[in-house]
Amino acid sequence: MLNIVCMTSYKVLELIGTSDNSWEDAVRNVVRDTGRTVRDMRRVEVVTLDAKIADEKVVTFRAKVKVSFKLEDE
């Protein structure tokens, strides 16, 4: 009987995405932008949400997220 063990490692980056429209767009924006330089992203975890206020109105939505991606085999 052959016993194969598959070991996979992941790296996690903490990032902040922004949007003038919504927190959901802020998350989408950070994933899109990160995808330009990071391959094989697997998960995004929203850590915190906040917003910038100006003149008693929300003007910018921010999402602090953790994005995980699979490390490549050498």
C-alpha positions in Angstrom: 0.0 0.0 0.0 1.4 3.4 -1.0 0.8 6.2 1.4 1.1 9.6 -0.2 1.2 12.7 1.9 0.4 16.0 0.2 1.9 19.0 2.0 0.9 22.4 0.8 2.0 25.8 2.3 0.3 29.1 2.0 1.3 32.7 2.5 -1.0 35.3 4.0 -0.8 39.0 3.1 -2.7 41.7 5.0 -3.9 44.5 2.7 -6.3 47.4 2.6 -8.7 48.0 -0.3 -10.7 51.1 -0.9 -13.8 52.1 -2.8 -16.0 55.2 -3.2 -19.1 52.9 -3.5 -19.1 50.1 -0.9 -17.2 47.7 1.3 -17.9 44.9 -1.1 -16.2 46.9 -3.9 -13.3 47.6 -1.6 -12.7 43.9 -1.1 -13.1 43.2 -4.9 -10.7 46.0 -5.6 -7.9 44.7 -3.3 -8.4 41.2 -4.7 -8.2 42.5 -8.3 -5.2 44.6 -7.7 -3.3 41.9 -5.8 -4.1 39.4 -8.6 -1.9 41.5 -10.9 1.2 40.3 -9.0 0.2 37.4 -6.9 -0.8 34.0 -8.4 -3.0 31.3 -7.1 -4.9 33.3 -4.5 -7.2 31.0 -2.5 -9.1 32.9 0.2 -9.9 36.5 1.3 -10.8 37.1 5.0 -12.3 40.5 5.9 -10.6 41.6 9.1 -12.1 45.1 9.6 -14.3 47.5 7.8 -14.2 51.3 8.2 -15.2 54.4 6.3 -13.9 57.9 5.9 -16.4 60.7 6.6 -16.4 64.2 5.1 -19.1 66.8 5.5 -21.2 64.3 7.5 -21.2 61.8 4.6 -19.3 58.6 4.0 -16.9 59.3 1.1 -14.6 56.3 1.1 -15.1 52.7 2.2 -12.1 50.7 3.4 -11.7 46.9 4.0 -8.7 45.5 5.7 -8.3 41.9 4.5 -6.0 38.9 4.6 -5.4 37.2 1.3 -3.9 33.8 1.2 -2.2 32.2 -1.8 -0.5 28.9 -2.4 3.3 28.8 -2.4 4.8 27.4 -5.6 6.9 24.2 -5.5 10.5 24.8 -6.3 
